[in-house]
Amino acid sequence: MRQRIFGTTPRGEALALGTALALALVLRLHGIGWGLPGVYEEAYPFKKAWDMWGFGPLRGFDLDPHWFRYPSLTLYLQMVGQALSFASAAWPTRWWTCGCSTSSTAPPST
């Protein structure tokens, strides 16, 4: 026999599930007129996170985005992604450079 949570019946569970799904559908259809985000909207958090690194003259690293149209977590996650991307791109280059300098200074083994 299946154990019931809080003593609900199968009919009560179905009613609760149906109510939750109906509410979700109403909320989804309420904002359907907004459409899909444009390319500009998708790229803007990336650009703002890039600006927060402070590349360029007279700029410094700043964790304050000074822009609050998106939640701050979005910008910080973009920064983490940019840092990981940079680190992963720079890592093989170091090993390749190390290998080249070692092979050019080592005596031939033949």
Secondary structure, 3 states (H helix, E strand, C coil): CCCCHHHCCHHHHHHHHHHHHHHHHHHHHHCHHHCCCCHHHHHHHHHHHHHHCCCCCCCCCCCCCCCCCCCHHHHHHHHHHHHHHHHHHHHHHHHHHHHHHHHHHCCCCC
